[in-house]
Amino acid sequence: MTSNNTTPNCQAYRASILHFTADPAFNDNAYHWHEDGLLVIAEGRVYAAGDYAQLRGTLPEGVQINDYRGKLIVPGFIDTHIHYPQTDMIASPAPGLLPWLETYTFPTERKFADEGHAAEVASFFLDELLRCGTTTAMVYCTVHPSSVNAFFTESEKRQLRMVAGKIMMDRNCPDFLSDTAEGGARDSEELIRKWHKRGRQLYAITPRFAPTSTEAQLQLAGELAQTYSDTFLQTHVAENTDEVAWVKSLFPSARSYLDVYDHYGMMRPRAMYAHCIWLDDHDRARMRETQSAASICPTSNLFLGSGLFDFARADAAQVPLSLATDVGGGTSFSMLQTMNEVYKVARMGGTYLPALRMFYMATLGNARSMQLEGTIGNFAPGVEADFVVLDPHATPLLARRSTRTESLEELLFALALLGDDRTVAATYSGGRLVHARGRQLAETEPVSA
């Protein structure tokens, strides 16, 4: 790309630019930081990211530079565990996980047999993610295939990179949400064939959690995971002690809760296990060996009183880690607010999380845990151009603190501890503007600042 080129569909964005190449917890040179930077996008992918002074002269003639000076551009946030049907029951009171499921979750999910209802919720849900700067998520639908079709249809309209799947659940649940082992596997396979790798959509095989699946269903889920090895798999494990005890009573021959899934062939790359609080060292070793990832959900763990994730043991075992909101047990769609809570969870367990690591986890770290590095997560050339523009002056308090920061770490820490959806000035997906703070975008909004 030289100054006399006329490359079509090329955009440039001037701002402070940050992205990662490795985990800052284990690498000294883990990120690229350009205080006065330029991000160049061509055909919906990253062409270059670097210093403005060095890249300005390489732009094709006539390319407008979108000026976001005073703001920070980072890769789009990635959320590795979230339930879109629970949007309308977020912040519902209950004394623990199991009564919360029975009182609020299951009745709410019943409504998703209606594809029109599912589409309306999916539309709001996706708009809310974009408002918070999240461009990719691993999403639970309901047991109804219609809920999956509605979700992917809405995601496809927005040209987003999303992962989702139909819940498989054939026992210990209301009859109105129960499928069968064979029916759940058949529906899942049909949805895989329809949606997996269709545009930017990806499918996740989704047994809800071990207590709500018979051994026959878990066997079939594991067979699907092996047959369609490039799909994702998502479920829950070891969230709270009552749940762990319940699993032990249902699967008495299993060494541990995680071992139930391992027995059925569900531990592999692209497998995402939410919570992972009550694991032992053998479990963590198996996660490292199989490259199964842990999804840390701090706001829901605090909300439901489930426990504190053990960063020290997970890091010692080299478990692939990711960060997630877990709406609606989680209490915010915002990955910035999720960073706020995960910092405190880590401190309560004796671990200090620098802001650099939290931002890594929400971007490249989450992409790596999903085996999507090279597709999303940073600004390496050729990566899909999903990014978010953060405003350090979005609120009076954040502005006051930001003007007094003396390092990148201090600035990121202020954004993580004081930021929320208001901090997101704009969100881009595949180089397209999909959210602008304070504006209602038209369906064919031009790409500009």
N, C-alpha and C positions, 0 to 999 in steps of 0.2 A: 504493500500500500504506500504509494508515494503521492506527493502533492499534486501531480498532474493526472492522477487516476480519478475516475468517476464511479466509484464503487456504489451500487444501489443499496438502499436500505441500511445505510451506515449512520450511526449516531455516536455522539461523543458527550461525555458528562464530566464536568470539572468540579472536584470536591476533594476533601481528604479521603483517601482510599485505603482500606485495610482488608487483607485476606490472608489465609493461612496455608502453609505447606506441610505442617506437622503439628503434633501436640506440644504446646509450650511447656508442659510439665516434664517432658523428657528430651526436649531438643532446644539448643540455644538459639538456632536460627530458624524459628518456626513460622515466621510471618513476614509479609511485605507491607510496609507502612509508607505511604506517600502523603505528606502533609498538604502539599499542593499537587494533587494528582489528576490524572485523566484516565477515564475508562472508555475504551472504544469498542463499540458493538457493530458487528456486521452480520446480516442475515440471521438475527436472533441469537447469535453466539458471541462470546468474548473474542475480540481480535487482539486487544492489548490492554494492559493496565500498568501504569507507571507514572513517572514524574511528568507534570504538565510541560515543563520546559523542554524535555526531551522528546515528547510525543507530538507536541502541537504541530511541528513542521511535517509530520508524516501523514497528516489527514488529507483525504481527497479534497479537491477544490469544491467549495460550496457547502461543505458539511457544517451545520450549525453546532456550536458548542453549548449545551445546556448547562447553565451556570448554577451550581449548587454550593458555591463557596460559603464557608461557615458551617457546612454540614458534613456528615460522614457517610460515605457509601461503603456498605459491607454486603457480602453475599446474602441472598434471601435466607431467612431463618427456616430451619427444618424441624418439624415436630414429629417424633417417632412413636407417639402413642396418644390417640385422641378418639373420642366416640362422637360422631356427628349427631346421632339420634338423641344424645343427652343434652343437646344445646338448650332445650326448653326446661330442663330440670336442674340446671346448674344452681348451686347454692341451696340445695334441699337438705333440711336437717335430719340427722339420724345418729344413733349411738355407735354405729360401726358399719363395716362393709356389708355384711350379710343382710341386716335389716334394711339398709339403704337400698340394696338391690331389690328386695321384695316390695318395699313401700313405694319407691319412686321409679327405679330403672325399668323394671319389667312392664308396669302399666304404661309408661311413656313409649316404650318400644313397640307395644301392641299396635299403635296407630300407623306404623310404617308399612302395614299391609296395603295401605292406600298410597299408590305411587304419586298422586297429586300432592298429598301431604308431605311425602318424603322429598319431593322436588322442591317444595317451598322451604322446608327446613334446610336442605342441602344448599340452596341458593344463599340463604342468610348466613349459614355456617361458613361457606367459602368466602363470602364478602367480609366476614368478621376476621377470618384468618389473614386476608390480604390487608385489612385495616391495621392489623398488628404486625405486618411485615413477614408473615409466614407464607412461603411460596410452595413448599412441599410438606405433606404430612402423611403418616401412616394411619389410616382411618378405619375404625370399626363401623360397619353398617349394622343391620339387624339380621335376624334369621330369614327375613323375606328377600327373595331375589329382586323384587321390585325396588327395595331400598338401595341396592347396589346399582341397578340400572339408572335410578334417579340421580344418584350421586355422581356416577361417571358422566352422565349426560350433562350435568351442570358444570363439572370440571372441564369437560371437553369444550363446552361453549367458551370458556375462559382461557383455553389452551394452557392449562396448568399441568405441572408434573405432580401427579398424585398417586398414592398407593392405597388400595382399599379392598375389602373383602366381606363376604356374607358370613355372619356368625353361624357356626355349627354347634348345635345344642340339642341333645335328645334325652336328657333326664334332669331331674332336680330343678325344674323350671315350670312355669305355668303351661298348661296344655296349649294355650293360644300362642305360645312362642316356641313350641317344641317341633323339631323336624324329626327325621329318622336317620339312622346311620347311613343307609343306602341313599335316601333322598337328599340328605345334606351333601354327600359326596357327589352325587349326580348333578345337583344344582351348582355346586362349586366348580365342577369341571366345565359345565356349560358356560359359566361366567368367565372362567379362565380363557376359554376359546373365543369368547366374544370380546373381552376387554383387554387382556394382557398384551402389552406392547402395541395397543391401538393408539396411534399418536403418542402422547405423553402419559397415557394411563398405564398403570401397572397393578397386577393383582396379588393379593395376599390371602393365602389359605388361613382361615380364622376360626379355629376351635376356641370358644369363649374362655373357658379354663377347665382344667381336668374334672372338677366335680360335676360339671354340666354335660359331660360327654361319657357315653358308655365306652367300654373297651373296644367294642366293635367300631364305634365312630372314630376313636383315636387311631385305631389300626388303619382305617380308610384314609384319615387325614394324613397320616404318615406316608401311606402309599402315594397319595397325590403329591406330597412334598418331594418324594423321590422321583416320581414320573415327570413332574414339571419342575425340574431343579432350578430353573431360572426365575420362578415365581418367588414371592416373599411368603413368610409364615409369621403370624403374630398371635400371641396369647399372653395370659397372665401367669405369674408364678410367685409363690412365697410373699404375698402382699401383707397378710397379717397372721397372727398366731392361731386364731380360730379357724381360719381357712386352711392353714397347714395341718392342723389336727384333723379337720374334716377329710382332707386328702389322704392322710394316713389311715383313717378308718375305711375309706373306699378302696384304697390300693395297698393293703397291708404287706404285700410282698415287695413293694418298691423300696429302694434304699432311701429315697428322699422324694420330695415333691417334683423337683426337676428331673429325677430319674424316671418318673412316669412318662414324660415326653421323650426322653432319651430312648426308652425301651421301644417306643413306637416309631423311631426313626425321624424325629422332628427336630433334632439339633443339627444344624448345618449353617453355612453362610446364607445370609438373607433371612435368618430366623431372628425375630425380635421378641424378647421376653420382658414384659413390663414388671417393674417393681424390684424383684430380686433382693428383697430386704433380708429374709430369713433363710439364706443359703449357708452352706458350710464350705470349707476349703476344697473338698472333693468336687462339689458342684461348680465352683469357680474355675477349677482346673479343666473341667469338661467344657465349660463355655469357651475358654481359651483354645482348647484343642479343636473344637468344632467350629470356631469363629461365629458362634451364636452370640448375639449382643444383648446387653442389659439396657433397658429404657428406664431412666431414673425419673420419677414423677413426684417431685417434692411437695407441690401444693396439695395434691390429693392425699399423699401420705400423712401430711400434717392435718388436713381437714378430717380425715377418717381415723386419725390416731393409730395408723398402721405401724409406724416405726421409722427409724432413720437409716438411710442407705449408708453402708460401710465403705467409704472411698479407699481407706488405707488397705483393706484386704482385697478389694477389687483391683486396685492398681498393682499390688504385689503379685497378684495372679495374672495380670495382663489381660483382664476381661475387656472386650470391646464395649465401650460405654457410649451412651447417648442421653439426651435430655428431652423431656416431654412435658406437656401440660396436663394430659389425662382429663380434659374436660369430658363429662361433667362432675366426676369426683374432684378433679382439679378445679380451681376457683378463678382461673383467668386464661384467656386465649393468648395472652401476651408472653412471648419468650423472654422479654426483658423482666417482667414480674416473676417469671419462673426462675431466672437467674438470681433474682433477689432472694427467693426462698431456698434455692439449692445452696447458695452461699451459707445461709444460716444453718441448714441441715448439716452441711459438711463441718462447720465450726462446732456444732454440738457433738459431733463425733470425733473431734480432735484433728480435723483436716482443714487446712487453709486453701481456698480456691482463689487464685488470682483472677482478675477480670479477663485477662487474656485467655486463660483456659476456658472460662465460661463462654466467651464469644466463639472460641474454637469449637467447643462442644455443640453449640447451636448452629454451626455452619459446616465446616469440613469434617469435624468429628462425627456429627450425625450422618453425613453423607458416607463416610467410611464405614460406619457401623451398619449401614444399609447396602454396602458394596456398590455405592454409586459415585465414588470418587472418579473424576474424569467426565462425569455427566452433569453434576451439580456440586455446589459446596464451596467453590472458590473462583478466582478469576484467571485460572490457567487458560492459555489460548485454546479455543475450541469448545470450552465448557458452555453449557446453556446459560444465557444471560438473564439469570434471576438475581435481582439485587434489591436492596432496600436503602432508602435515604433517611438517615437519622438526624434529628435536629436537637443539638445540645441546648438550645434556647427555647424549647417547646413549652416549658412552664416557668414561672418566675423563680421558683426554688432551684430547678435544674439549671437555669441560666446563670443564676448567682453562683452556684457551685462550679459550673463549668468554666466560668471566667477566671476562677482561682486555681484551676488544675495546672500542674507543672510537669506532667508527663502523660504519655499515651495511656499508661495503666490507670492513672488517676481519672482521666477522662472516661475511659471505658467503665471504671468502677462506678462513677457517678451515673452514667447511663443505665447500668444494670440495677443499681440500688434505688434510683429515683425515677427511672423511666417507665413508661407504659405505652398504650396505644397512641397517646397524644404525641409521643416522641417520633412516630413514624410520619415523615413528611410525604413520602411517596414509596410505592412498591411497584417493581417491574418484573414481569414474567416473560421469558423468551424475548427480551428487548422491548416488550409492550408495556405501556403504563396501564396498570390495572387498579391502582388506588392512588388518589391524591387527597391529602388531608383538606377537609373543608370543601371538596368539590364532588359533584355527582357526575361521573363519567358517562359519556355516551357509549353505546355498544361498539362504535368504530372510532374510539378516541385516538387521535393521532399521537405518535410518540414524540413527546416534547416535555419540557419542564414547565 
